[in-house]
Amino acid sequence: MEVIRDCCPTPVLFFIQRHPELTELVLAAIRRARPAHLLVAADGPEDDERCQQTRKLVLEGIDWPCVLQTRFSEKRLGCGQAISQALDWGFTAHERLIIIEDDCLPDPSFFRFCTELLERYQYEEKVMQICGSNLSGHKAQNGSSYYCSRFATIWGWASWRRAWIQNDARMSAWPAYRSSQSWKNSCSFTGEAVWRKGIYNSAHSGAIDTWDTAWEFTKQVRCGVSLVPCVNLVSNLGWGAEATHTFDLNDPRSQMTIVSIDFPLRHVETMGTHDEADQSYFSKYCRAPSLVRRVMNKLLRLLNKN
């Protein structure tokens, strides 16, 4: 394997809030990559002790030469607004971004992987996202270093301004789209239309506080694909009662092992999606959770509020 470059040339957008212990681990990984541009976006409330501790930890931990930009919220905006607005801010300033949250630990090779694919697919409109996670466990076809997918994870990812400016944050197109033939044609697997309709309806109505459902919807409308590495490059450490969405510690995605990817990358020959990997991902993670899991998650949310 070739040595990772001394400095990551792609700007890195780092989301933080009030998890200093996890933030310190992820910051160490970012420090190793030494991005030339670092953007730090923090949700509030500003006067929360753990929020202050986390912000201080990050600012004092940036010990390499870089251009630093910060966007610290004074009040609690919530997952949906805080991240969506920060992405708007980041992509206004930069053409490309690598995005990482405070509970997502990347392998060092993640930064180079994203940087090389951001360069290669800069003008490929169909490619809208580069993922750091491989949750299906499938290898790429024909020995490639990554594959194309209709599904995407946001636990460490990258994209371009040209893709993000298309994001329909309010999902304003959803009411008309769900009755169109395009919608019916875009769902390939048994149960997929039901699953997507459920999460899209919830996001559109404001029943769930999230930003990534609107982003997933935007990519589906645009027939966009994501690039998924042949190995898992990012592990989400933020599972448990204090999490925003990832409560179930028994979920197979909790704290997955990370593996370095080999360079030079072996590129795909076509932009066709890896249907077998997508079917596996959908079957494992996108069907409705069992009644027991739903009850357990609800109890964890209630305990977290008290």
C-alpha positions as CSV (number, residue, x, y, z in Angstrom):
1,M,0.0,0.0,0.0
2,E,1.3,3.5,-0.8
3,V,1.9,6.0,1.9
4,I,-1.0,8.4,2.5
5,R,-0.2,12.0,1.5
6,D,1.1,14.3,4.2
7,C,-1.7,16.8,3.7
8,C,-5.3,16.2,2.6
9,P,-5.9,18.8,-0.1
10,T,-9.7,18.5,0.1
11,P,-11.5,20.7,2.6
12,V,-13.0,18.7,5.5
13,L,-16.2,19.7,7.2
14,F,-16.4,18.4,10.7
15,F,-19.8,18.4,12.6
16,I,-19.6,18.5,16.4
17,Q,-22.1,19.0,19.2
18,R,-21.7,17.7,22.8
19,H,-19.8,14.4,22.7
20,P,-16.2,15.4,23.7
21,E,-15.0,11.8,24.2
22,L,-16.0,10.6,20.7
23,T,-15.0,14.0,19.2
24,E,-11.5,13.6,20.5
25,L,-11.1,10.2,18.7
26,V,-12.4,11.5,15.4
27,L,-10.3,14.7,15.7
28,A,-7.2,12.5,16.1
29,A,-8.0,10.9,12.7
30,I,-8.5,14.3,11.1
31,R,-5.3,15.5,12.6
32,R,-3.5,12.6,11.0
33,A,-4.9,13.6,7.6
34,R,-3.9,17.2,8.1
35,P,-6.5,18.8,5.8
36,A,-5.3,22.2,4.4
37,H,-8.8,23.5,5.0
38,L,-10.9,22.6,8.0
39,L,-14.5,23.7,8.5
40,V,-16.0,23.1,12.0
41,A,-19.8,23.3,12.4
42,A,-21.3,23.0,15.9
43,D,-24.9,22.8,17.0
44,G,-25.9,24.3,20.3
45,P,-27.0,25.3,22.8
46,E,-23.9,27.5,23.3
47,D,-24.2,27.6,27.1
48,D,-24.3,23.8,27.4
49,E,-21.2,22.7,29.4
50,R,-20.6,19.7,27.1
51,C,-21.0,21.8,24.0
52,Q,-18.5,24.3,25.3
53,Q,-16.1,21.5,26.2
54,T,-16.4,19.9,22.8
55,R,-15.8,23.2,21.0
56,K,-12.8,24.0,23.2
57,L,-11.3,20.6,22.6
58,V,-11.5,20.9,18.9
59,L,-10.1,24.5,18.7
60,E,-7.2,23.6,21.0
61,G,-6.6,20.4,19.1
62,I,-5.9,21.9,15.7
63,D,-2.1,21.8,15.8
64,W,-1.3,21.7,12.1
65,P,-1.2,24.5,9.6
66,C,-4.6,24.9,8.0
67,V,-7.2,27.4,7.1
68,L,-9.9,27.2,9.8
69,Q,-13.6,28.2,9.3
70,T,-16.1,27.9,12.1
71,R,-19.9,28.0,12.3
72,F,-21.0,27.7,15.9
73,S,-24.7,27.9,16.7
74,E,-25.8,29.8,19.8
75,K,-29.0,27.7,20.2
76,R,-30.0,24.1,19.6
77,L,-31.1,23.8,16.0
78,G,-31.5,20.0,15.9
79,C,-30.1,17.5,13.5
80,G,-32.1,18.5,10.4
81,Q,-31.5,22.2,10.4
82,A,-28.0,22.2,11.9
83,I,-26.4,19.8,9.4
84,S,-28.4,21.0,6.3
85,Q,-27.5,24.6,7.0
86,A,-23.9,23.8,7.7
87,L,-23.7,21.9,4.4
88,D,-25.1,24.9,2.6
89,W,-22.5,27.0,4.3
90,G,-19.7,24.6,3.4
91,F,-20.6,24.2,-0.2
92,T,-21.0,27.9,-0.7
93,A,-17.4,28.3,0.3
94,H,-15.9,25.2,-1.4
95,E,-16.5,23.2,-4.6
96,R,-15.8,19.9,-2.9
97,L,-16.0,18.7,0.7
98,I,-15.2,15.6,2.8
99,I,-17.8,15.4,5.6
100,I,-17.4,13.7,8.9
101,E,-19.5,13.8,12.1
102,D,-18.1,13.7,15.6
103,D,-19.1,10.0,16.2
104,C,-17.8,8.6,12.9
105,L,-14.3,7.3,13.1
106,P,-12.5,7.1,9.6
107,D,-9.6,5.0,8.6
108,P,-6.7,7.2,7.4
109,S,-7.2,6.0,3.8
110,F,-10.7,7.4,3.8
111,F,-9.5,10.9,3.1
112,R,-7.3,9.9,0.1
113,F,-10.1,7.7,-1.2
114,C,-12.5,10.6,-1.2
115,T,-10.0,13.0,-2.6
116,E,-9.2,10.8,-5.6
117,L,-12.8,10.1,-6.5
118,L,-13.8,13.7,-6.1
119,E,-11.2,14.6,-8.7
120,R,-12.1,11.7,-11.0
121,Y,-15.9,12.3,-11.0
122,Q,-16.0,16.0,-10.7
123,Y,-18.0,16.4,-14.0
124,E,-19.9,13.1,-13.8
125,E,-23.4,14.4,-13.0
126,K,-24.8,11.0,-12.2
127,V,-22.3,10.5,-9.4
128,M,-23.7,12.6,-6.5
129,Q,-21.9,11.1,-3.4
130,I,-18.9,9.2,-2.3
131,C,-19.4,7.0,0.8
132,G,-17.0,5.9,3.5
133,S,-19.0,3.0,4.8
134,N,-19.6,-0.4,3.2
135,L,-22.5,-1.9,5.2
136,S,-23.6,-4.6,2.8
137,G,-20.3,-6.4,3.1
138,H,-20.2,-6.9,-0.6
139,K,-17.0,-6.5,-2.7
140,A,-17.0,-4.5,-5.8
141,Q,-17.5,-6.2,-9.2
142,N,-14.5,-7.0,-11.5
143,G,-12.1,-6.4,-8.7
144,S,-12.7,-2.6,-8.5
145,S,-12.0,-0.6,-5.4
146,Y,-15.6,0.6,-5.2
147,Y,-19.0,0.1,-6.7
148,C,-22.0,2.2,-7.7
149,S,-25.1,2.1,-5.6
150,R,-28.6,3.6,-5.4
151,F,-28.3,3.6,-1.6
152,A,-25.9,5.7,0.4
153,T,-24.6,6.1,4.0
154,I,-23.7,9.5,5.5
155,W,-21.2,8.2,8.2
156,G,-18.3,9.8,6.5
157,W,-18.9,10.9,2.9
158,A,-18.0,13.4,0.3
159,S,-19.6,15.4,-2.5
160,W,-19.5,18.4,-4.8
161,R,-21.3,21.7,-4.8
162,R,-22.8,20.8,-8.2
163,A,-24.6,17.9,-6.5
164,W,-25.6,19.6,-3.2
165,I,-27.1,22.7,-4.7
166,Q,-29.8,20.3,-6.1
167,N,-30.8,19.2,-2.6
168,D,-34.5,19.6,-2.0
169,A,-34.3,20.3,1.8
170,R,-38.1,20.8,2.1
171,M,-38.9,17.9,-0.2
172,S,-41.2,20.2,-2.0
173,A,-41.3,17.9,-5.0
174,W,-42.3,14.8,-3.1
175,P,-46.2,15.2,-3.2
176,A,-46.1,15.3,-7.0
177,Y,-43.3,12.7,-7.4
178,R,-45.0,10.0,-5.3
179,S,-47.8,9.7,-7.8
180,S,-45.6,9.7,-10.9
181,Q,-44.5,6.9,-13.1
182,S,-40.9,7.9,-12.5
183,W,-41.4,7.1,-8.8
184,K,-42.8,3.6,-9.5
185,N,-39.9,2.9,-11.9
186,S,-37.2,4.0,-9.5
187,C,-38.0,1.4,-6.8
188,S,-36.5,-1.9,-7.8
189,F,-36.9,-4.2,-4.8
190,T,-40.0,-5.8,-3.2
191,G,-41.0,-3.5,-0.4
192,E,-38.8,-0.6,-1.4
193,A,-41.6,1.7,-2.5
194,V,-43.4,1.1,0.8
195,W,-40.2,1.8,2.8
196,R,-39.3,4.9,0.9
197,K,-42.8,6.3,1.0
198,G,-42.9,5.9,4.7
199,I,-39.6,7.7,5.4
200,Y,-40.3,10.4,2.8
201,N,-43.8,11.1,4.2
202,S,-42.3,11.3,7.7
203,A,-39.6,13.7,6.6
204,H,-41.9,15.8,4.5
205,S,-44.4,16.3,7.3
206,G,-41.7,17.1,9.8
207,A,-42.4,14.0,11.9
208,I,-38.7,13.1,12.0
209,D,-35.8,15.5,12.6
210,T,-33.4,14.6,9.8
211,W,-31.6,16.1,6.8
212,D,-30.4,13.0,5.0
213,T,-33.8,11.7,4.0
214,A,-34.3,14.8,1.8
215,W,-30.8,14.2,0.4
216,E,-31.7,10.6,-0.4
217,F,-34.9,11.8,-2.0
218,T,-33.0,14.3,-4.1
219,K,-30.6,11.7,-5.4
220,Q,-33.4,9.3,-6.3
221,V,-35.3,12.1,-8.2
222,R,-32.1,12.9,-10.1
223,C,-31.3,9.2,-10.8
224,G,-28.0,9.8,-9.0
225,V,-25.6,7.1,-7.7
226,S,-23.2,6.9,-4.8
227,L,-19.8,5.3,-4.8
228,V,-19.3,2.7,-2.1
229,P,-15.8,1.4,-1.2
230,C,-15.0,-2.3,-1.4
231,V,-14.1,-2.3,2.3
232,N,-15.6,-0.4,5.3
233,L,-13.6,2.8,5.8
234,V,-15.7,4.5,8.6
235,S,-17.2,3.2,11.9
236,N,-20.1,4.8,13.6
237,L,-19.2,4.9,17.3
238,G,-22.3,6.9,18.4
239,W,-24.8,4.1,19.3
240,G,-26.7,4.1,22.5
241,A,-29.2,6.1,24.7
242,E,-27.5,9.4,24.0
243,A,-27.7,9.1,20.2
244,T,-30.0,11.1,18.0
245,H,-31.1,8.2,15.8
246,T,-28.8,5.2,16.4
247,F,-30.1,3.7,19.7
248,D,-29.9,-0.1,19.2
249,L,-26.5,-1.3,20.4
250,N,-27.3,-4.7,18.9
251,D,-27.5,-3.3,15.4
252,P,-24.9,-4.9,13.2
253,R,-23.8,-1.4,12.0
254,S,-22.7,-0.5,15.5
255,Q,-19.0,0.1,15.8
256,M,-18.1,-1.8,12.6
257,T,-14.4,-2.7,12.0
258,I,-12.6,-0.3,9.7
259,V,-10.1,-1.5,7.1
260,S,-7.7,0.5,4.9
261,I,-8.3,0.5,1.2
262,D,-5.4,-0.3,-1.2
263,F,-3.9,2.2,-3.6
264,P,-3.7,2.8,-6.5
265,L,-7.5,2.6,-6.8
266,R,-9.0,0.2,-9.3
267,H,-11.7,2.1,-11.1
268,V,-15.1,0.8,-12.2
269,E,-15.6,0.2,-15.9
270,T,-19.3,1.3,-16.1
271,M,-21.6,3.4,-13.9
272,G,-24.1,0.6,-13.5
273,T,-25.3,-0.1,-10.0
274,H,-24.3,-3.3,-8.1
275,D,-27.8,-4.7,-7.7
276,E,-26.7,-7.7,-5.6
277,A,-25.0,-5.4,-3.0
278,D,-28.0,-3.0,-3.0
279,Q,-30.4,-5.9,-2.5
280,S,-28.3,-7.0,0.5
281,Y,-28.2,-3.6,2.0
282,F,-31.9,-3.0,1.5
283,S,-32.8,-6.4,3.1
284,K,-30.5,-5.9,6.1
285,Y,-31.2,-2.2,6.9
286,C,-34.2,-0.7,5.1
287,R,-37.1,-3.0,6.0
288,A,-39.4,-2.0,8.8
289,P,-37.8,-2.9,12.2
290,S,-39.4,-5.6,14.3
291,L,-42.0,-4.7,17.0
292,V,-39.5,-5.6,19.7
293,R,-36.8,-3.3,18.2
294,R,-39.3,-0.4,17.8
295,V,-40.4,-0.7,21.4
296,M,-36.8,-0.8,22.7
297,N,-35.8,2.2,20.6
298,K,-38.8,4.2,21.9
299,L,-37.9,3.3,25.5
300,L,-34.3,4.4,25.0
301,R,-35.5,7.8,23.6
302,L,-37.8,8.3,26.5
303,L,-35.0,7.5,29.0
304,N,-32.7,9.8,27.2
305,K,-35.2,12.7,27.6
306,N,-35.5,12.1,31.4
